[in-house]
Amino acid sequence: MTIQEMIQEARTLSVEERKQLIKALVDIVNEPEAAPPKKRNLLELAGLGAEIWEGIDPQEYVNQLRSEWDHRP
């Protein structure tokens, strides 16, 4: 719906409804703007989840994955 269509629709309202509409619009205009999302640096994720891999030998893990691939249909 365009602004012009909204204005046309507002003209069909009673005086009381127009006042309510104006009050609601003013309330919306006065709402604080949401802060833009903070940009993240990929390097902030370094080390995240490291505890999951504690005690796991990387080469054994890779070998296990590769052996599972051999058994796929």
Biotite code that builds the C-alpha atoms (Angstrom):
import biotite.structure as struc

atoms = struc.array([
    struc.Atom([0.000, 0.000, 0.000], chain_id="A", res_id=1, res_name="MET", atom_name="CA", element="C"),
    struc.Atom([1.401, 3.400, -0.945], chain_id="A", res_id=2, res_name="THR", atom_name="CA", element="C"),
    struc.Atom([1.416, 6.470, 1.281], chain_id="A", res_id=3, res_name="ILE", atom_name="CA", element="C"),
    struc.Atom([-1.175, 8.059, -0.984], chain_id="A", res_id=4, res_name="GLN", atom_name="CA", element="C"),
    struc.Atom([-3.453, 5.044, -0.545], chain_id="A", res_id=5, res_name="GLU", atom_name="CA", element="C"),
    struc.Atom([-3.003, 5.236, 3.221], chain_id="A", res_id=6, res_name="MET", atom_name="CA", element="C"),
    struc.Atom([-3.979, 8.901, 3.196], chain_id="A", res_id=7, res_name="ILE", atom_name="CA", element="C"),
    struc.Atom([-7.082, 8.086, 1.155], chain_id="A", res_id=8, res_name="GLN", atom_name="CA", element="C"),
    struc.Atom([-7.959, 5.335, 3.634], chain_id="A", res_id=9, res_name="GLU", atom_name="CA", element="C"),
    struc.Atom([-7.428, 7.714, 6.565], chain_id="A", res_id=10, res_name="ALA", atom_name="CA", element="C"),
    struc.Atom([-9.944, 10.129, 5.049], chain_id="A", res_id=11, res_name="ARG", atom_name="CA", element="C"),
    struc.Atom([-12.628, 7.464, 5.490], chain_id="A", res_id=12, res_name="THR", atom_name="CA", element="C"),
    struc.Atom([-12.065, 7.384, 9.262], chain_id="A", res_id=13, res_name="LEU", atom_name="CA", element="C"),
    struc.Atom([-14.084, 9.272, 11.842], chain_id="A", res_id=14, res_name="SER", atom_name="CA", element="C"),
    struc.Atom([-12.489, 12.241, 13.592], chain_id="A", res_id=15, res_name="VAL", atom_name="CA", element="C"),
    struc.Atom([-11.865, 10.113, 16.690], chain_id="A", res_id=16, res_name="GLU", atom_name="CA", element="C"),
    struc.Atom([-10.252, 7.351, 14.627], chain_id="A", res_id=17, res_name="GLU", atom_name="CA", element="C"),
    struc.Atom([-8.038, 9.925, 12.876], chain_id="A", res_id=18, res_name="ARG", atom_name="CA", element="C"),
    struc.Atom([-6.884, 11.210, 16.262], chain_id="A", res_id=19, res_name="LYS", atom_name="CA", element="C"),
    struc.Atom([-6.045, 7.665, 17.342], chain_id="A", res_id=20, res_name="GLN", atom_name="CA", element="C"),
    struc.Atom([-4.157, 7.123, 14.093], chain_id="A", res_id=21, res_name="LEU", atom_name="CA", element="C"),
    struc.Atom([-2.181, 10.339, 14.525], chain_id="A", res_id=22, res_name="ILE", atom_name="CA", element="C"),
    struc.Atom([-1.313, 9.424, 18.121], chain_id="A", res_id=23, res_name="LYS", atom_name="CA", element="C"),
    struc.Atom([-0.150, 5.968, 17.029], chain_id="A", res_id=24, res_name="ALA", atom_name="CA", element="C"),
    struc.Atom([1.979, 7.465, 14.249], chain_id="A", res_id=25, res_name="LEU", atom_name="CA", element="C"),
    struc.Atom([3.550, 9.982, 16.629], chain_id="A", res_id=26, res_name="VAL", atom_name="CA", element="C"),
    struc.Atom([4.336, 7.158, 19.062], chain_id="A", res_id=27, res_name="ASP", atom_name="CA", element="C"),
    struc.Atom([5.993, 5.210, 16.252], chain_id="A", res_id=28, res_name="ILE", atom_name="CA", element="C"),
    struc.Atom([8.047, 8.228, 15.167], chain_id="A", res_id=29, res_name="VAL", atom_name="CA", element="C"),
    struc.Atom([9.223, 8.772, 18.749], chain_id="A", res_id=30, res_name="ASN", atom_name="CA", element="C"),
    struc.Atom([10.356, 5.171, 19.244], chain_id="A", res_id=31, res_name="GLU", atom_name="CA", element="C"),
    struc.Atom([14.117, 4.878, 19.506], chain_id="A", res_id=32, res_name="PRO", atom_name="CA", element="C"),
    struc.Atom([15.740, 3.429, 16.431], chain_id="A", res_id=33, res_name="GLU", atom_name="CA", element="C"),
    struc.Atom([17.102, -0.055, 16.771], chain_id="A", res_id=34, res_name="ALA", atom_name="CA", element="C"),
    struc.Atom([20.869, -0.087, 16.906], chain_id="A", res_id=35, res_name="ALA", atom_name="CA", element="C"),
    struc.Atom([22.400, -1.503, 13.771], chain_id="A", res_id=36, res_name="PRO", atom_name="CA", element="C"),
    struc.Atom([23.790, -4.989, 14.301], chain_id="A", res_id=37, res_name="PRO", atom_name="CA", element="C"),
    struc.Atom([27.413, -4.943, 15.324], chain_id="A", res_id=38, res_name="LYS", atom_name="CA", element="C"),
    struc.Atom([29.737, -6.142, 12.602], chain_id="A", res_id=39, res_name="LYS", atom_name="CA", element="C"),
    struc.Atom([31.804, -9.102, 13.713], chain_id="A", res_id=40, res_name="ARG", atom_name="CA", element="C"),
    struc.Atom([35.315, -10.075, 12.821], chain_id="A", res_id=41, res_name="ASN", atom_name="CA", element="C"),
    struc.Atom([35.758, -13.710, 11.890], chain_id="A", res_id=42, res_name="LEU", atom_name="CA", element="C"),
    struc.Atom([38.856, -13.847, 14.089], chain_id="A", res_id=43, res_name="LEU", atom_name="CA", element="C"),
    struc.Atom([36.617, -13.395, 17.151], chain_id="A", res_id=44, res_name="GLU", atom_name="CA", element="C"),
    struc.Atom([35.575, -17.020, 16.685], chain_id="A", res_id=45, res_name="LEU", atom_name="CA", element="C"),
    struc.Atom([39.127, -18.339, 17.048], chain_id="A", res_id=46, res_name="ALA", atom_name="CA", element="C"),
    struc.Atom([39.234, -21.097, 19.668], chain_id="A", res_id=47, res_name="GLY", atom_name="CA", element="C"),
    struc.Atom([35.454, -21.235, 20.052], chain_id="A", res_id=48, res_name="LEU", atom_name="CA", element="C"),
    struc.Atom([34.389, -24.805, 20.793], chain_id="A", res_id=49, res_name="GLY", atom_name="CA", element="C"),
    struc.Atom([37.950, -25.993, 21.371], chain_id="A", res_id=50, res_name="ALA", atom_name="CA", element="C"),
    struc.Atom([36.786, -27.989, 24.412], chain_id="A", res_id=51, res_name="GLU", atom_name="CA", element="C"),
    struc.Atom([34.784, -30.285, 22.119], chain_id="A", res_id=52, res_name="ILE", atom_name="CA", element="C"),
    struc.Atom([37.989, -31.567, 20.547], chain_id="A", res_id=53, res_name="TRP", atom_name="CA", element="C"),
    struc.Atom([39.914, -32.121, 23.798], chain_id="A", res_id=54, res_name="GLU", atom_name="CA", element="C"),
    struc.Atom([41.413, -35.600, 23.939], chain_id="A", res_id=55, res_name="GLY", atom_name="CA", element="C"),
    struc.Atom([40.698, -36.370, 20.298], chain_id="A", res_id=56, res_name="ILE", atom_name="CA", element="C"),
    struc.Atom([43.610, -37.177, 18.027], chain_id="A", res_id=57, res_name="ASP", atom_name="CA", element="C"),
    struc.Atom([43.059, -35.317, 14.744], chain_id="A", res_id=58, res_name="PRO", atom_name="CA", element="C"),
    struc.Atom([44.599, -38.031, 12.565], chain_id="A", res_id=59, res_name="GLN", atom_name="CA", element="C"),
    struc.Atom([42.549, -40.780, 14.196], chain_id="A", res_id=60, res_name="GLU", atom_name="CA", element="C"),
    struc.Atom([39.415, -38.694, 13.694], chain_id="A", res_id=61, res_name="TYR", atom_name="CA", element="C"),
    struc.Atom([40.165, -38.193, 9.993], chain_id="A", res_id=62, res_name="VAL", atom_name="CA", element="C"),
    struc.Atom([40.974, -41.878, 9.570], chain_id="A", res_id=63, res_name="ASN", atom_name="CA", element="C"),
    struc.Atom([37.651, -42.817, 11.173], chain_id="A", res_id=64, res_name="GLN", atom_name="CA", element="C"),
    struc.Atom([35.736, -40.491, 8.842], chain_id="A", res_id=65, res_name="LEU", atom_name="CA", element="C"),
    struc.Atom([37.497, -41.899, 5.808], chain_id="A", res_id=66, res_name="ARG", atom_name="CA", element="C"),
    struc.Atom([36.741, -45.471, 6.854], chain_id="A", res_id=67, res_name="SER", atom_name="CA", element="C"),
    struc.Atom([33.045, -44.563, 7.181], chain_id="A", res_id=68, res_name="GLU", atom_name="CA", element="C"),
    struc.Atom([33.084, -43.250, 3.609], chain_id="A", res_id=69, res_name="TRP", atom_name="CA", element="C"),
    struc.Atom([34.325, -46.643, 2.395], chain_id="A", res_id=70, res_name="ASP", atom_name="CA", element="C"),
    struc.Atom([31.252, -48.355, 3.891], chain_id="A", res_id=71, res_name="HIS", atom_name="CA", element="C"),
    struc.Atom([28.646, -46.077, 2.309], chain_id="A", res_id=72, res_name="ARG", atom_name="CA", element="C"),
    struc.Atom([26.347, -47.591, -0.326], chain_id="A", res_id=73, res_name="PRO", atom_name="CA", element="C"),
])
